[in-house]
Amino acid sequence: MKHSINLFQHDLIPEQPWLSFTRVLLATLLVCVVLVGWKGMLILQLKDLQTQVATQQEKLANEQQELAQLSEQLRAKTPSSALQAEVNQLESEVSMRQFLLAEFQRRGQIKQQDYAELLTDLAILHREGVWLTRIHQDRNRLNLHGHSVNASILPQWMQSFKTSATLSDRRFNMVELKRDNRDLLSFVLQGSSGDMAEFLPVEGNSFDEQGNSVQASQQRDREAEARAAEIRAERLRALETAEEAEQQQQEQLEEARRALERVTGGNQ
């Protein structure tokens, strides 16, 4: 069994340096590796940032181009003063047409209703030998123009007005009574609000009834009714034409409003 004994003193033992060449070399290599790794990581991060910047720049360029296009479209769609003036003019025309149409319908309905009731009562009170050639109404005054084959028929016919709803409240006077060149009596009755006036035929104006005259009176009555129907039809056609014109005007106004709304929406 062997034993080793160190006979050197402690202060005589050579000391090993802490910063040896090997240690310095290893530390330098380690620092270089760390620096290289850190630089590589920085390069990768820089490339990533450069890619992001390029992407954002491309998006910005696209958005700027789109903004320029939208600005151009907005300038093209900006409502001009001429378009606004046209819209205002259309609105004014539509308002005026609506007012005129309402007034025309109101007056037409009043006149149509009055004449319809009047013609109905006159048709109910019709007598053989009497026919009307003209009916004129001005405010509260009603004028009946016609012919008769016998003057004695007129008082009886006027007395029957008391049973009429539209004629009973009027006072009728004979303002004209004469015989024309066809041996027929021409008369004009004028009625106004008031009591019924009595009519006495002029002496010497009594004539015998004639069959041909009666047939002629019936024919004239039918012609008068046909003319009245034509007048009503013309009024209805006028109303329809006015309504069609108003509808077309409203469609044009609606199109102009939609165009204005589209432009306004684009501005917003």
C-alpha positions in Angstrom: 0.0 0.0 0.0 1.5 3.3 -1.2 1.1 6.7 0.3 2.1 10.1 -1.2 3.3 12.8 1.0 3.5 16.5 -0.3 6.7 17.9 1.1 6.3 21.3 -0.6 5.2 24.2 1.4 1.9 25.8 0.5 3.4 29.1 -0.6 5.9 27.3 -2.8 3.1 25.6 -4.9 2.7 27.5 -8.2 -0.7 29.3 -8.6 -3.0 28.6 -11.6 -4.1 31.9 -13.3 -7.9 32.4 -13.5 -7.9 34.0 -16.9 -6.1 31.4 -18.8 -5.8 31.4 -22.5 -8.3 28.6 -22.8 -10.8 30.3 -20.7 -10.5 33.5 -22.6 -10.8 31.7 -25.9 -13.9 29.9 -24.8 -15.5 33.1 -23.5 -14.7 34.9 -26.8 -16.2 32.1 -28.8 -19.3 32.1 -26.6 -19.7 35.9 -27.0 -19.3 35.6 -30.7 -21.9 32.9 -30.9 -24.3 35.0 -28.9 -23.7 38.0 -31.0 -24.1 36.1 -34.2 -27.4 34.6 -32.9 -28.7 37.9 -31.8 -27.8 39.5 -35.1 -29.5 36.7 -37.0 -32.6 37.2 -34.9 -32.5 41.0 -35.6 -32.1 40.3 -39.3 -35.2 38.0 -39.3 -37.2 40.6 -37.3 -36.1 43.3 -39.7 -37.1 41.3 -42.7 -40.5 40.6 -41.1 -41.0 44.3 -40.4 -40.0 45.2 -44.0 -42.5 42.7 -45.3 -45.2 44.2 -43.1 -44.3 47.7 -44.2 -44.4 46.7 -47.8 -47.8 45.1 -47.3 -49.1 48.2 -45.5 -47.7 50.5 -48.2 -49.4 48.4 -50.9 -52.7 48.6 -49.0 -52.3 52.3 -48.6 -51.6 52.7 -52.3 -54.8 50.7 -53.1 -56.9 52.7 -50.6 -55.5 56.0 -52.0 -56.4 54.9 -55.5 -59.9 53.8 -54.4 -60.3 57.1 -52.6 -59.4 59.0 -55.7 -61.9 57.0 -57.7 -64.6 57.6 -55.1 -63.8 61.3 -55.1 -64.1 61.4 -58.9 -67.4 59.6 -58.8 -68.6 61.9 -56.1 -67.7 65.0 -58.2 -69.5 63.4 -61.1 -72.6 62.6 -59.0 -72.8 66.0 -57.2 -76.3 67.4 -58.0 -76.1 70.4 -60.2 -78.1 73.5 -59.8 -80.0 72.7 -63.0 -81.1 69.3 -61.6 -82.2 70.9 -58.3 -84.1 73.6 -60.3 -85.8 70.9 -62.4 -86.8 69.1 -59.2 -88.3 72.2 -57.7 -90.1 73.0 -60.9 -91.6 69.5 -61.1 -92.7 69.8 -57.5 -94.4 73.1 -58.2 -96.1 71.7 -61.3 -97.3 68.7 -59.5 -98.7 70.8 -56.6 -100.5 73.1 -59.1 -101.8 70.1 -61.1 -103.1 68.4 -58.0 -104.8 71.6 -56.9 -106.3 72.1 -60.3 -107.4 68.5 -60.6 -109.0 68.6 -57.1 -110.8 71.8 -58.0 -111.9 70.5 -61.4 -113.1 67.2 -59.8 -115.0 69.1 -57.2 -116.7 71.4 -59.6 -117.3 68.7 -62.1 -118.9 66.5 -59.5 -121.1 69.3 -58.3 -122.2 70.2 -61.8 -122.7 66.6 -62.8 -124.7 65.8 -59.7 -126.9 68.9 -60.1 -127.6 68.3 -63.8 -128.1 64.6 -63.2 -130.8 65.2 -60.6 -132.3 67.9 -62.7 -132.4 65.8 -65.9 -133.8 62.9 -63.9 -136.7 65.0 -62.6 -137.4 66.5 -66.0 -137.5 63.1 -67.5 -140.0 61.9 -64.9 -142.1 65.0 -65.5 -142.0 64.8 -69.2 -145.3 65.5 -71.1 -146.2 64.7 -74.6 -146.1 67.8 -76.8 -143.3 69.6 -74.8 -139.6 69.2 -75.3 -136.6 71.2 -74.1 -133.9 72.5 -76.4 -131.6 74.1 -73.8 -131.0 74.1 -70.1 -128.9 76.9 -68.5 -128.1 77.3 -64.9 -126.3 80.3 -63.5 -126.0 80.3 -59.7 -129.6 80.3 -58.4 -131.2 80.9 -61.7 -132.4 78.2 -64.0 -133.5 78.8 -67.6 -135.5 76.2 -69.5 -135.7 76.8 -73.3 -138.1 74.6 -75.3 -141.0 74.1 -77.7 -144.6 73.1 -77.3 -147.4 72.1 -79.7 -150.1 73.5 -77.4 -150.0 76.4 -74.9 -152.4 74.6 -72.6 -149.9 71.9 -71.9 -147.4 74.4 -70.3 -149.4 75.3 -67.2 -150.1 71.6 -66.4 -146.4 70.8 -66.9 -145.3 73.7 -64.7 -147.8 72.6 -61.9 -146.1 69.2 -61.9 -142.8 70.9 -60.8 -144.2 71.0 -57.3 -143.6 67.2 -57.0 -140.0 67.6 -58.0 -137.2 67.8 -55.4 -135.0 70.0 -57.6 -137.8 72.2 -59.1 -140.3 72.6 -56.2 -138.2 75.3 -54.4 -137.9 77.5 -57.5 -140.2 80.3 -58.7 -140.7 79.9 -62.5 -141.8 82.8 -64.7 -142.6 82.7 -68.4 -140.2 85.3 -69.8 -140.8 84.5 -73.5 -143.6 82.8 -75.5 -143.8 83.1 -79.2 -144.6 81.0 -82.3 -141.8 80.2 -84.7 -142.0 79.6 -88.4 -142.9 76.0 -87.9 -146.1 76.8 -86.0 -144.5 75.7 -82.8 -144.6 77.6 -79.6 -141.1 78.6 -78.3 -140.9 79.3 -74.6 -138.4 80.3 -72.1 -139.0 79.6 -68.4 -136.9 81.3 -65.8 -136.8 79.8 -62.3 -135.3 81.2 -59.2 -135.5 80.4 -55.5 -139.0 81.2 -54.2 -142.6 80.1 -54.6 -144.0 78.6 -57.8 -145.5 81.2 -60.0 -148.8 80.7 -61.8 -148.7 80.7 -65.6 -151.6 81.8 -67.7 -151.3 81.2 -71.4 -151.7 84.2 -73.7 -155.1 84.4 -75.4 -155.1 83.1 -78.9 -152.1 80.8 -78.4 -154.1 77.7 -78.1 -153.4 75.1 -80.8 -154.6 71.7 -81.6 -152.2 68.8 -81.0 -150.7 67.2 -84.0 -149.4 63.7 -84.2 -146.3 64.6 -86.2 -145.3 67.3 -83.8 -145.6 64.9 -80.9 -143.3 62.4 -82.6 -140.9 65.3 -83.4 -140.9 66.3 -79.7 -140.0 62.8 -78.7 -137.2 62.7 -81.2 -135.8 66.0 -79.9 -136.1 64.7 -76.3 -134.0 61.7 -77.2 -131.5 63.9 -79.0 -131.3 66.2 -75.9 -130.7 63.1 -73.7 -128.0 61.9 -76.1 -126.3 65.3 -76.0 -126.4 65.3 -72.2 -124.9 61.8 -72.1 -122.1 63.0 -74.5 -121.4 66.0 -72.3 -121.1 63.7 -69.2 -118.8 61.3 -71.2 -116.6 64.2 -72.3 -116.3 65.4 -68.7 -115.4 61.9 -67.5 -112.8 61.7 -70.3 -111.4 65.0 -69.3 -111.1 63.8 -65.7 -109.3 60.6 -66.7 -106.9 62.6 -68.9 -106.1 65.0 -66.1 -105.6 62.0 -63.7 -103.2 60.4 -66.2 -101.3 63.6 -66.6 -101.0 63.9 -62.8 -99.9 60.3 -62.5 -97.2 60.8 -65.2 -96.0 64.0 -63.4 -95.9 62.2 -60.1 -93.8 59.4 -61.7 -91.3 62.0 -63.1 -91.1 63.7 -59.7 -90.5 60.4 -58.0 -87.7 59.5 -60.4 -86.1 62.9 -59.8 -86.4 62.4 -56.0 -84.8 59.0 -56.2 -82.0 60.4 -58.2 -81.5 63.2 -55.7 -81.6 60.7 -52.8 -79.0 58.5 -54.5 -76.7 61.6 -54.9 -77.3 62.6 -51.3 -76.6 59.1 -50.1 -73.3 59.1 -52.1 -72.3 62.4 -50.5 -72.9 61.0 -47.0 
